[in-house]
C-alpha cells in the first residue's frame, strides 16, 4: 500500500490544473502538443504527475527578464 508521503509526491490532473490555474482542456492540449510535464499513466487510465517532474518542468519555463 502506498504511503501518504508517496501519494503527496504525485499530483492528479485536477490538482495540477488548480495549481496552475488552467482548465483541464488546456492541460490536455499541452499534453497533446508535448508541452505538459511528464505524466505517469496508471493501469486504470488515470494520469499522475510526479511533484519533482512538475517542479523541474516549471523551472524550465522561468522568464529570464
PQR file of N, CA, C, O and H, with PARSE charges and radii, in Angstrom:
ATOM      1  N   UNK A   1       0.840  -1.191   0.000 -0.4000 1.5000
ATOM      2  CA  UNK A   1       0.000   0.000   0.000 -0.0000 2.0000
ATOM      3  C   UNK A   1       0.882   1.251   0.000  0.5500 1.7000
ATOM      4  O   UNK A   1       1.837   1.333   0.772 -0.5500 1.4000
ATOM      5  N   UNK A   2       0.567   2.229  -0.866 -0.4000 1.5000
ATOM      6  CA  UNK A   2       1.389   3.437  -0.952 -0.0000 2.0000
ATOM      7  C   UNK A   2       1.338   4.243   0.338  0.5500 1.7000
ATOM      8  O   UNK A   2       0.312   4.302   1.015 -0.5500 1.4000
ATOM      9  H   UNK A   2      -0.208   2.162  -1.493  0.4000 1.0000
ATOM     10  N   UNK A   3       2.450   4.853   0.655 -0.4000 1.5000
ATOM     11  CA  UNK A   3       2.493   5.702   1.840 -0.0000 2.0000
ATOM     12  C   UNK A   3       1.872   7.056   1.513  0.5500 1.7000
ATOM     13  O   UNK A   3       1.777   7.450   0.351 -0.5500 1.4000
ATOM     14  H   UNK A   3       3.283   4.805   0.104  0.4000 1.0000
ATOM     15  N   UNK A   4       1.455   7.753   2.553 -0.4000 1.5000
ATOM     16  CA  UNK A   4       0.852   9.077   2.369 -0.0000 2.0000
ATOM     17  C   UNK A   4       1.854  10.026   1.727  0.5500 1.7000
ATOM     18  O   UNK A   4       1.492  10.819   0.858 -0.5500 1.4000
ATOM     19  H   UNK A   4       1.532   7.433   3.497  0.4000 1.0000
ATOM     20  N   UNK A   5       3.112   9.947   2.151 -0.4000 1.5000
ATOM     21  CA  UNK A   5       4.148  10.827   1.588 -0.0000 2.0000
ATOM     22  C   UNK A   5       4.311  10.582   0.097  0.5500 1.7000
ATOM     23  O   UNK A   5       4.472  11.521  -0.683 -0.5500 1.4000
ATOM     24  H   UNK A   5       3.406   9.303   2.857  0.4000 1.0000
ATOM     25  N   UNK A   6       4.269   9.306  -0.295 -0.4000 1.5000
ATOM     26  CA  UNK A   6       4.414   8.999  -1.719 -0.0000 2.0000
ATOM     27  C   UNK A   6       3.222   9.520  -2.515  0.5500 1.7000
ATOM     28  O   UNK A   6       3.394  10.026  -3.625 -0.5500 1.4000
ATOM     29  H   UNK A   6       4.139   8.543   0.338  0.4000 1.0000
ATOM     30  N   UNK A   7       2.018   9.403  -1.961 -0.4000 1.5000
ATOM     31  CA  UNK A   7       0.836   9.914  -2.651 -0.0000 2.0000
ATOM     32  C   UNK A   7       0.911  11.428  -2.817  0.5500 1.7000
ATOM     33  O   UNK A   7       0.497  11.957  -3.848 -0.5500 1.4000
ATOM     34  H   UNK A   7       1.879   8.992  -1.060  0.4000 1.0000
ATOM     35  N   UNK A   8       1.429  12.121  -1.824 -0.4000 1.5000
ATOM     36  CA  UNK A   8       1.566  13.580  -1.917 -0.0000 2.0000
ATOM     37  C   UNK A   8       2.652  13.972  -2.906  0.5500 1.7000
ATOM     38  O   UNK A   8       2.677  15.103  -3.390 -0.5500 1.4000
ATOM     39  H   UNK A   8       1.766  11.691  -0.986  0.4000 1.0000
ATOM     40  N   UNK A   9       3.544  13.046  -3.206 -0.4000 1.5000
ATOM     41  CA  UNK A   9       4.620  13.324  -4.154 -0.0000 2.0000
ATOM     42  C   UNK A   9       4.109  13.298  -5.581  0.5500 1.7000
ATOM     43  O   UNK A   9       4.846  13.629  -6.510 -0.5500 1.4000
ATOM     44  H   UNK A   9       3.524  12.126  -2.813  0.4000 1.0000
ATOM     45  N   UNK A  10       2.845  12.905  -5.770 -0.4000 1.5000
ATOM     46  CA  UNK A  10       2.256  12.870  -7.107 -0.0000 2.0000
ATOM     47  C   UNK A  10       0.998  13.729  -7.129  0.5500 1.7000
ATOM     48  O   UNK A  10       0.228  13.763  -6.169 -0.5500 1.4000
ATOM     49  H   UNK A  10       2.245  12.637  -5.016  0.4000 1.0000
ATOM     50  N   UNK A  11       0.813  14.414  -8.238 -0.4000 1.5000
ATOM     51  CA  UNK A  11      -0.353  15.269  -8.422 -0.0000 2.0000
ATOM     52  C   UNK A  11      -1.336  14.600  -9.367  0.5500 1.7000
ATOM     53  O   UNK A  11      -0.937  13.907 -10.303 -0.5500 1.4000
ATOM     54  H   UNK A  11       1.438  14.386  -9.018  0.4000 1.0000
ATOM     55  N   UNK A  12      -2.608  14.810  -9.122 -0.4000 1.5000
ATOM     56  CA  UNK A  12      -3.624  14.406 -10.084 -0.0000 2.0000
ATOM     57  C   UNK A  12      -3.761  15.533 -11.105  0.5500 1.7000
ATOM     58  O   UNK A  12      -3.248  16.632 -10.892 -0.5500 1.4000
ATOM     59  H   UNK A  12      -2.932  15.373  -8.362  0.4000 1.0000
ATOM     60  N   UNK A  13      -4.439  15.267 -12.193 -0.4000 1.5000
ATOM     61  CA  UNK A  13      -4.651  16.309 -13.205 -0.0000 2.0000
ATOM     62  C   UNK A  13      -5.426  17.493 -12.614  0.5500 1.7000
ATOM     63  O   UNK A  13      -5.041  18.639 -12.844 -0.5500 1.4000
ATOM     64  H   UNK A  13      -4.856  14.374 -12.366  0.4000 1.0000
ATOM     65  N   UNK A  14      -6.515  17.249 -11.852 -0.4000 1.5000
ATOM     66  CA  UNK A  14      -7.211  18.400 -11.262 -0.0000 2.0000
ATOM     67  C   UNK A  14      -6.335  19.212 -10.299  0.5500 1.7000
ATOM     68  O   UNK A  14      -6.451  20.436 -10.248 -0.5500 1.4000
ATOM     69  H   UNK A  14      -6.828  16.318 -11.664  0.4000 1.0000
ATOM     70  N   UNK A  15      -5.466  18.546  -9.541 -0.4000 1.5000
ATOM     71  CA  UNK A  15      -4.567  19.265  -8.630 -0.0000 2.0000
ATOM     72  C   UNK A  15      -3.580  20.126  -9.409  0.5500 1.7000
ATOM     73  O   UNK A  15      -3.330  21.276  -9.048 -0.5500 1.4000
ATOM     74  H   UNK A  15      -5.372  17.551  -9.583  0.4000 1.0000
ATOM     75  N   UNK A  16      -3.022  19.566 -10.478 -0.4000 1.5000
ATOM     76  CA  UNK A  16      -2.089  20.318 -11.303 -0.0000 2.0000
ATOM     77  C   UNK A  16      -2.783  21.518 -11.940  0.5500 1.7000
ATOM     78  O   UNK A  16      -2.243  22.624 -11.950 -0.5500 1.4000
ATOM     79  H   UNK A  16      -3.225  18.632 -10.771  0.4000 1.0000
ATOM     80  N   UNK A  17      -3.976  21.291 -12.468 -0.4000 1.5000
ATOM     81  CA  UNK A  17      -4.724  22.383 -13.103 -0.0000 2.0000
ATOM     82  C   UNK A  17      -5.056  23.489 -12.102  0.5500 1.7000
ATOM     83  O   UNK A  17      -4.988  24.674 -12.430 -0.5500 1.4000
ATOM     84  H   UNK A  17      -4.415  20.393 -12.460  0.4000 1.0000
ATOM     85  N   UNK A  18      -5.416  23.096 -10.881 -0.4000 1.5000
ATOM     86  CA  UNK A  18      -5.717  24.092  -9.857 -0.0000 2.0000
ATOM     87  C   UNK A  18      -4.473  24.894  -9.499  0.5500 1.7000
ATOM     88  O   UNK A  18      -4.537  26.111  -9.325 -0.5500 1.4000
ATOM     89  H   UNK A  18      -5.472  22.134 -10.614  0.4000 1.0000
ATOM     90  N   UNK A  19      -3.357  24.213  -9.393 -0.4000 1.5000
ATOM     91  CA  UNK A  19      -2.116  24.897  -9.031 -0.0000 2.0000
ATOM     92  C   UNK A  19      -1.691  25.887 -10.121  0.5500 1.7000
ATOM     93  O   UNK A  19      -1.203  26.974  -9.813 -0.5500 1.4000
ATOM     94  H   UNK A  19      -3.305  23.224  -9.534  0.4000 1.0000
ATOM     95  N   UNK A  20      -1.873  25.522 -11.374 -0.4000 1.5000
ATOM     96  CA  UNK A  20      -1.501  26.405 -12.480 -0.0000 2.0000
ATOM     97  C   UNK A  20      -2.615  27.366 -12.879  0.5500 1.7000
ATOM     98  O   UNK A  20      -2.400  28.275 -13.680 -0.5500 1.4000
ATOM     99  H   UNK A  20      -2.270  24.639 -11.624  0.4000 1.0000
ATOM    100  N   UNK A  21      -3.793  27.165 -12.323 -0.4000 1.5000
ATOM    101  CA  UNK A  21      -4.982  27.949 -12.665 -0.0000 2.0000
ATOM    102  C   UNK A  21      -5.280  27.874 -14.159  0.5500 1.7000
ATOM    103  O   UNK A  21      -5.473  28.886 -14.833 -0.5500 1.4000
ATOM    104  H   UNK A  21      -3.968  26.426 -11.672  0.4000 1.0000
ATOM    105  N   UNK A  22      -5.310  26.633 -14.649 -0.4000 1.5000
ATOM    106  CA  UNK A  22      -5.649  26.383 -16.055 -0.0000 2.0000
ATOM    107  C   UNK A  22      -6.813  25.398 -16.100  0.5500 1.7000
ATOM    108  O   UNK A  22      -7.100  24.709 -15.121 -0.5500 1.4000
ATOM    109  H   UNK A  22      -5.152  25.811 -14.101  0.4000 1.0000
ATOM    110  N   UNK A  23      -7.470  25.347 -17.240 -0.4000 1.5000
ATOM    111  CA  UNK A  23      -8.555  24.381 -17.397 -0.0000 2.0000
ATOM    112  C   UNK A  23      -7.984  23.007 -17.725  0.5500 1.7000
ATOM    113  O   UNK A  23      -6.842  22.869 -18.164 -0.5500 1.4000
ATOM    114  H   UNK A  23      -7.236  25.907 -18.035  0.4000 1.0000
ATOM    115  N   UNK A  24      -8.800  22.020 -17.503 -0.4000 1.5000
ATOM    116  CA  UNK A  24      -8.404  20.652 -17.829 -0.0000 2.0000
ATOM    117  C   UNK A  24      -8.133  20.522 -19.333  0.5500 1.7000
ATOM    118  O   UNK A  24      -7.202  19.831 -19.746 -0.5500 1.4000
ATOM    119  H   UNK A  24      -9.728  22.132 -17.146  0.4000 1.0000
ATOM    120  N   UNK A  25      -8.954  21.191 -20.140 -0.4000 1.5000
ATOM    121  CA  UNK A  25      -8.771  21.114 -21.591 -0.0000 2.0000
ATOM    122  C   UNK A  25      -7.437  21.732 -22.010  0.5500 1.7000
ATOM    123  O   UNK A  25      -6.805  21.257 -22.954 -0.5500 1.4000
ATOM    124  H   UNK A  25      -9.710  21.752 -19.804  0.4000 1.0000
ATOM    125  N   UNK A  26      -7.004  22.786 -21.316 -0.4000 1.5000
ATOM    126  CA  UNK A  26      -5.694  23.381 -21.607 -0.0000 2.0000
ATOM    127  C   UNK A  26      -4.589  22.377 -21.299  0.5500 1.7000
ATOM    128  O   UNK A  26      -3.651  22.219 -22.082 -0.5500 1.4000
ATOM    129  H   UNK A  26      -7.516  23.172 -20.549  0.4000 1.0000
ATOM    130  N   UNK A  27      -4.700  21.697 -20.154 -0.4000 1.5000
ATOM    131  CA  UNK A  27      -3.702  20.685 -19.807 -0.0000 2.0000
ATOM    132  C   UNK A  27      -3.622  19.617 -20.897  0.5500 1.7000
ATOM    133  O   UNK A  27      -2.530  19.268 -21.344 -0.5500 1.4000
ATOM    134  H   UNK A  27      -5.462  21.825 -19.518  0.4000 1.0000
ATOM    135  N   UNK A  28      -4.768  19.100 -21.325 -0.4000 1.5000
ATOM    136  CA  UNK A  28      -4.755  18.036 -22.333 -0.0000 2.0000
ATOM    137  C   UNK A  28      -4.267  18.543 -23.691  0.5500 1.7000
ATOM    138  O   UNK A  28      -3.662  17.792 -24.457 -0.5500 1.4000
ATOM    139  H   UNK A  28      -5.656  19.383 -20.962  0.4000 1.0000
ATOM    140  N   UNK A  29      -4.532  19.816 -23.985 -0.4000 1.5000
ATOM    141  CA  UNK A  29      -4.000  20.421 -25.209 -0.0000 2.0000
ATOM    142  C   UNK A  29      -2.482  20.483 -25.134  0.5500 1.7000
ATOM    143  O   UNK A  29      -1.799  20.119 -26.091 -0.5500 1.4000
ATOM    144  H   UNK A  29      -5.023  20.426 -23.363  0.4000 1.0000
ATOM    145  N   UNK A  30      -1.940  20.946 -23.994 -0.4000 1.5000
ATOM    146  CA  UNK A  30      -0.486  20.983 -23.803 -0.0000 2.0000
ATOM    147  C   UNK A  30       0.098  19.587 -23.911  0.5500 1.7000
ATOM    148  O   UNK A  30       1.144  19.394 -24.530 -0.5500 1.4000
ATOM    149  H   UNK A  30      -2.494  21.242 -23.217  0.4000 1.0000
ATOM    150  N   UNK A  31      -0.579  18.606 -23.306 -0.4000 1.5000
ATOM    151  CA  UNK A  31      -0.089  17.225 -23.321 -0.0000 2.0000
ATOM    152  C   UNK A  31      -0.012  16.696 -24.753  0.5500 1.7000
ATOM    153  O   UNK A  31       0.969  16.060 -25.137 -0.5500 1.4000
ATOM    154  H   UNK A  31      -1.429  18.763 -22.803  0.4000 1.0000
ATOM    155  N   UNK A  32      -1.051  16.965 -25.532 -0.4000 1.5000
ATOM    156  CA  UNK A  32      -1.082  16.523 -26.923 -0.0000 2.0000
ATOM    157  C   UNK A  32       0.046  17.162 -27.742  0.5500 1.7000
ATOM    158  O   UNK A  32       0.594  16.535 -28.648 -0.5500 1.4000
ATOM    159  H   UNK A  32      -1.848  17.482 -25.220  0.4000 1.0000
ATOM    160  N   UNK A  33       0.387  18.408 -27.416 -0.4000 1.5000
ATOM    161  CA  UNK A  33       1.435  19.129 -28.136 -0.0000 2.0000
ATOM    162  C   UNK A  33       2.833  18.901 -27.550  0.5500 1.7000
ATOM    163  O   UNK A  33       3.811  19.463 -28.042 -0.5500 1.4000
ATOM    164  H   UNK A  33      -0.058  18.917 -26.680  0.4000 1.0000
ATOM    165  N   UNK A  34       2.925  18.071 -26.493 -0.4000 1.5000
ATOM    166  CA  UNK A  34       4.217  17.785 -25.884 -0.0000 2.0000
ATOM    167  C   UNK A  34       4.744  18.906 -24.997  0.5500 1.7000
ATOM    168  O   UNK A  34       5.948  18.997 -24.762 -0.5500 1.4000
ATOM    169  H   UNK A  34       2.130  17.614 -26.094  0.4000 1.0000
ATOM    170  N   UNK A  35       3.850  19.760 -24.504 -0.4000 1.5000
ATOM    171  CA  UNK A  35       4.264  20.910 -23.691 -0.0000 2.0000
ATOM    172  C   UNK A  35       3.962  20.741 -22.208  0.5500 1.7000
ATOM    173  O   UNK A  35       4.339  21.590 -21.400 -0.5500 1.4000
ATOM    174  H   UNK A  35       2.872  19.686 -24.696  0.4000 1.0000
ATOM    175  N   UNK A  36       3.294  19.667 -21.844 -0.4000 1.5000
ATOM    176  CA  UNK A  36       2.920  19.436 -20.438 -0.0000 2.0000
ATOM    177  C   UNK A  36       4.048  18.713 -19.711  0.5500 1.7000
ATOM    178  O   UNK A  36       4.935  18.142 -20.345 -0.5500 1.4000
ATOM    179  H   UNK A  36       2.988  18.977 -22.500  0.4000 1.0000
ATOM    180  N   UNK A  37       4.013  18.739 -18.383 -0.4000 1.5000
ATOM    181  CA  UNK A  37       5.017  17.967 -17.643 -0.0000 2.0000
ATOM    182  C   UNK A  37       4.838  16.471 -17.888  0.5500 1.7000
ATOM    183  O   UNK A  37       3.762  16.016 -18.279 -0.5500 1.4000
ATOM    184  H   UNK A  37       3.293  19.203 -17.868  0.4000 1.0000
ATOM    185  N   UNK A  38       5.898  15.725 -17.655 -0.4000 1.5000
ATOM    186  CA  UNK A  38       5.879  14.280 -17.815 -0.0000 2.0000
ATOM    187  C   UNK A  38       4.799  13.666 -16.937  0.5500 1.7000
ATOM    188  O   UNK A  38       4.647  14.047 -15.777 -0.5500 1.4000
ATOM    189  H   UNK A  38       6.771  16.095 -17.338  0.4000 1.0000
ATOM    190  N   UNK A  39       4.048  12.719 -17.487 -0.4000 1.5000
ATOM    191  CA  UNK A  39       2.956  12.080 -16.754 -0.0000 2.0000
ATOM    192  C   UNK A  39       3.181  10.575 -16.651  0.5500 1.7000
ATOM    193  O   UNK A  39       3.876   9.970 -17.466 -0.5500 1.4000
ATOM    194  H   UNK A  39       4.171  12.409 -18.430  0.4000 1.0000
ATOM    195  N   UNK A  40       2.574   9.997 -15.630 -0.4000 1.5000
ATOM    196  CA  UNK A  40       2.550   8.553 -15.452 -0.0000 2.0000
ATOM    197  C   UNK A  40       1.119   8.109 -15.705  0.5500 1.7000
ATOM    198  O   UNK A  40       0.187   8.640 -15.101 -0.5500 1.4000
ATOM    199  H   UNK A  40       2.009  10.488 -14.967  0.4000 1.0000
ATOM    200  N   UNK A  41       0.941   7.147 -16.588 -0.4000 1.5000
ATOM    201  CA  UNK A  41      -0.399   6.631 -16.857 -0.0000 2.0000
ATOM    202  C   UNK A  41      -0.605   5.379 -16.019  0.5500 1.7000
ATOM    203  O   UNK A  41       0.123   4.398 -16.169 -0.5500 1.4000
ATOM    204  H   UNK A  41       1.698   6.716 -17.079  0.4000 1.0000
ATOM    205  N   UNK A  42      -1.593   5.413 -15.143 -0.4000 1.5000
ATOM    206  CA  UNK A  42      -1.900   4.282 -14.283 -0.0000 2.0000
ATOM    207  C   UNK A  42      -2.671   3.222 -15.058  0.5500 1.7000
ATOM    208  O   UNK A  42      -3.234   3.519 -16.112 -0.5500 1.4000
ATOM    209  H   UNK A  42      -2.184   6.210 -15.022  0.4000 1.0000
ATOM    210  N   UNK A  43      -2.707   1.992 -14.554 -0.4000 1.5000
ATOM    211  CA  UNK A  43      -3.436   0.925 -15.255 -0.0000 2.0000
ATOM    212  C   UNK A  43      -4.908   1.254 -15.515  0.5500 1.7000
ATOM    213  O   UNK A  43      -5.485   0.765 -16.487 -0.5500 1.4000
ATOM    214  H   UNK A  43      -2.250   1.752 -13.698  0.4000 1.0000
ATOM    215  N   UNK A  44      -5.518   2.075 -14.660 -0.4000 1.5000
ATOM    216  CA  UNK A  44      -6.924   2.436 -14.877 -0.0000 2.0000
ATOM    217  C   UNK A  44      -7.093   3.606 -15.849  0.5500 1.7000
ATOM    218  O   UNK A  44      -8.215   4.045 -16.103 -0.5500 1.4000
ATOM    219  H   UNK A  44      -5.049   2.472 -13.871  0.4000 1.0000
ATOM    220  N   UNK A  45      -5.980   4.113 -16.394 -0.4000 1.5000
ATOM    221  CA  UNK A  45      -6.024   5.200 -17.362 -0.0000 2.0000
ATOM    222  C   UNK A  45      -5.827   6.582 -16.764  0.5500 1.7000
ATOM    223  O   UNK A  45      -5.588   7.544 -17.494 -0.5500 1.4000
ATOM    224  H   UNK A  45      -5.068   3.757 -16.189  0.4000 1.0000
ATOM    225  N   UNK A  46      -5.923   6.693 -15.439 -0.4000 1.5000
ATOM    226  CA  UNK A  46      -5.700   7.988 -14.788 -0.0000 2.0000
ATOM    227  C   UNK A  46      -4.246   8.417 -14.953  0.5500 1.7000
ATOM    228  O   UNK A  46      -3.351   7.585 -15.097 -0.5500 1.4000
ATOM    229  H   UNK A  46      -6.116   5.911 -14.846  0.4000 1.0000
ATOM    230  N   UNK A  47      -4.030   9.721 -14.930 -0.4000 1.5000
ATOM    231  CA  UNK A  47      -2.682  10.268 -15.025 -0.0000 2.0000
ATOM    232  C   UNK A  47      -2.244  10.811 -13.682  0.5500 1.7000
ATOM    233  O   UNK A  47      -3.058  11.313 -12.907 -0.5500 1.4000
ATOM    234  H   UNK A  47      -4.757  10.397 -14.813  0.4000 1.0000
ATOM    235  N   UNK A  48      -0.961  10.709 -13.413 -0.4000 1.5000
ATOM    236  CA  UNK A  48      -0.345  11.315 -12.234 -0.0000 2.0000
ATOM    237  C   UNK A  48       0.916  12.019 -12.698  0.5500 1.7000
ATOM    238  O   UNK A  48       1.576  11.590 -13.644 -0.5500 1.4000
ATOM    239  H   UNK A  48      -0.300  10.301 -14.043  0.4000 1.0000
ATOM    240  N   UNK A  49       1.234  13.100 -12.018 -0.4000 1.5000
ATOM    241  CA  UNK A  49       2.434  13.867 -12.326 -0.0000 2.0000
ATOM    242  C   UNK A  49       3.284  13.909 -11.060  0.5500 1.7000
ATOM    243  O   UNK A  49       2.834  14.379 -10.015 -0.5500 1.4000
ATOM    244  H   UNK A  49       0.698  13.449 -11.249  0.4000 1.0000
ATOM    245  N   UNK A  50       4.514  13.415 -11.162 -0.4000 1.5000
ATOM    246  CA  UNK A  50       5.407  13.484 -10.006 -0.0000 2.0000
ATOM    247  C   UNK A  50       5.678  14.941  -9.675  0.5500 1.7000
ATOM    248  O   UNK A  50       5.905  15.749 -10.575 -0.5500 1.4000
ATOM    249  H   UNK A  50       4.880  13.033 -12.011  0.4000 1.0000
ATOM    250  N   UNK A  51       5.656  15.282  -8.406 -0.4000 1.5000
ATOM    251  CA  UNK A  51       5.929  16.646  -7.976 -0.0000 2.0000
ATOM    252  C   UNK A  51       7.305  17.092  -8.469  0.5500 1.7000
ATOM    253  O   UNK A  51       7.474  18.238  -8.885 -0.5500 1.4000
ATOM    254  H   UNK A  51       5.471  14.625  -7.675  0.4000 1.0000
ATOM    255  N   UNK A  52       8.290  16.187  -8.422 -0.4000 1.5000
ATOM    256  CA  UNK A  52       9.636  16.548  -8.882 -0.0000 2.0000
ATOM    257  C   UNK A  52       9.635  16.856 -10.376  0.5500 1.7000
ATOM    258  O   UNK A  52      10.306  17.793 -10.809 -0.5500 1.4000
ATOM    259  H   UNK A  52       8.152  15.256  -8.083  0.4000 1.0000
ATOM    260  N   UNK A  53       8.894  16.084 -11.170 -0.4000 1.5000
ATOM    261  CA  UNK A  53       8.802  16.360 -12.612 -0.0000 2.0000
ATOM    262  C   UNK A  53       8.089  17.675 -12.866  0.5500 1.7000
ATOM    263  O   UNK A  53       8.480  18.440 -13.747 -0.5500 1.4000
ATOM    264  H   UNK A  53       8.349  15.323 -10.818  0.4000 1.0000
ATOM    265  N   UNK A  54       7.044  17.937 -12.093 -0.4000 1.5000
ATOM    266  CA  UNK A  54       6.314  19.197 -12.238 -0.0000 2.0000
ATOM    267  C   UNK A  54       7.210  20.388 -11.910  0.5500 1.7000
ATOM    268  O   UNK A  54       7.253  21.364 -12.659 -0.5500 1.4000
ATOM    269  H   UNK A  54       6.727  17.315 -11.377  0.4000 1.0000
ATOM    270  N   UNK A  55       7.924  20.303 -10.785 -0.4000 1.5000
ATOM    271  CA  UNK A  55       8.818  21.397 -10.394 -0.0000 2.0000
ATOM    272  C   UNK A  55       9.911  21.628 -11.430  0.5500 1.7000
ATOM    273  O   UNK A  55      10.232  22.772 -11.751 -0.5500 1.4000
ATOM    274  H   UNK A  55       7.889  19.510 -10.177  0.4000 1.0000
ATOM    275  N   UNK A  56      10.483  20.546 -11.955 -0.4000 1.5000
ATOM    276  CA  UNK A  56      11.517  20.650 -12.991 -0.0000 2.0000
ATOM    277  C   UNK A  56      10.936  21.314 -14.242  0.5500 1.7000
ATOM    278  O   UNK A  56      11.556  22.203 -14.825 -0.5500 1.4000
ATOM    279  H   UNK A  56      10.222  19.617 -11.694  0.4000 1.0000
ATOM    280  N   UNK A  57       9.750  20.877 -14.645 -0.4000 1.5000
ATOM    281  CA  UNK A  57       9.076  21.432 -15.821 -0.0000 2.0000
ATOM    282  C   UNK A  57       8.817  22.926 -15.620  0.5500 1.7000
ATOM    283  O   UNK A  57       9.043  23.734 -16.521 -0.5500 1.4000
ATOM    284  H   UNK A  57       9.246  20.154 -14.172  0.4000 1.0000
ATOM    285  N   UNK A  58       8.339  23.278 -14.427 -0.4000 1.5000
ATOM    286  CA  UNK A  58       8.038  24.671 -14.131 -0.0000 2.0000
ATOM    287  C   UNK A  58       9.299  25.534 -14.167  0.5500 1.7000
ATOM    288  O   UNK A  58       9.270  26.655 -14.673 -0.5500 1.4000
ATOM    289  H   UNK A  58       8.155  22.621 -13.695  0.4000 1.0000
ATOM    290  N   UNK A  59      10.400  25.015 -13.634 -0.4000 1.5000
ATOM    291  CA  UNK A  59      11.663  25.759 -13.638 -0.0000 2.0000
ATOM    292  C   UNK A  59      12.165  26.038 -15.049  0.5500 1.7000
ATOM    293  O   UNK A  59      12.815  27.057 -15.279 -0.5500 1.4000
ATOM    294  H   UNK A  59      10.424  24.104 -13.223  0.4000 1.0000
ATOM    295  N   UNK A  60      11.876  25.155 -15.990 -0.4000 1.5000
ATOM    296  CA  UNK A  60      12.318  25.377 -17.373 -0.0000 2.0000
ATOM    297  C   UNK A  60      11.538  26.482 -18.046  0.5500 1.7000
ATOM    298  O   UNK A  60      11.926  26.947 -19.118 -0.5500 1.4000
ATOM    299  H   UNK A  60      11.348  24.327 -15.803  0.4000 1.0000
ATOM    300  N   UNK A  61      10.438  26.915 -17.434 -0.4000 1.5000
ATOM    301  CA  UNK A  61       9.607  27.948 -18.016 -0.0000 2.0000
ATOM    302  C   UNK A  61       9.822  29.315 -17.396  0.5500 1.7000
ATOM    303  O   UNK A  61       9.087  30.254 -17.702 -0.5500 1.4000
ATOM    304  H   UNK A  61      10.124  26.537 -16.563  0.4000 1.0000
ATOM    305  N   UNK A  62      10.820  29.442 -16.526 -0.4000 1.5000
ATOM    306  CA  UNK A  62      11.097  30.742 -15.917 -0.0000 2.0000
ATOM    307  C   UNK A  62      11.542  31.733 -16.981  0.5500 1.7000
ATOM    308  O   UNK A  62      12.306  31.406 -17.888 -0.5500 1.4000
ATOM    309  H   UNK A  62      11.417  28.679 -16.278  0.4000 1.0000
ATOM    310  N   UNK A  63      11.051  32.929 -16.844 -0.4000 1.5000
ATOM    311  CA  UNK A  63      11.412  34.006 -17.776 -0.0000 2.0000
ATOM    312  C   UNK A  63      12.666  34.680 -17.246  0.5500 1.7000
ATOM    313  O   UNK A  63      12.734  35.048 -16.073 -0.5500 1.4000
ATOM    314  H   UNK A  63      10.430  33.195 -16.107  0.4000 1.0000
ATOM    315  N   UNK A  64      13.643  34.839 -18.099 -0.4000 1.5000
ATOM    316  CA  UNK A  64      14.925  35.434 -17.687 -0.0000 2.0000
ATOM    317  C   UNK A  64      14.840  36.949 -17.515  0.5500 1.7000
ATOM    318  O   UNK A  64      15.780  37.563 -17.011 -0.5500 1.4000
ATOM    319  H   UNK A  64      13.589  34.540 -19.052  0.4000 1.0000
ATOM    320  N   UNK A  65      13.730  37.557 -17.926 -0.4000 1.5000
ATOM    321  CA  UNK A  65      13.604  39.020 -17.880 -0.0000 2.0000
ATOM    322  C   UNK A  65      13.585  39.574 -16.488  0.5500 1.7000
ATOM    323  O   UNK A  65      13.484  40.787 -16.307 -0.5500 1.4000
ATOM    324  H   UNK A  65      12.966  37.058 -18.335  0.4000 1.0000
TER
END
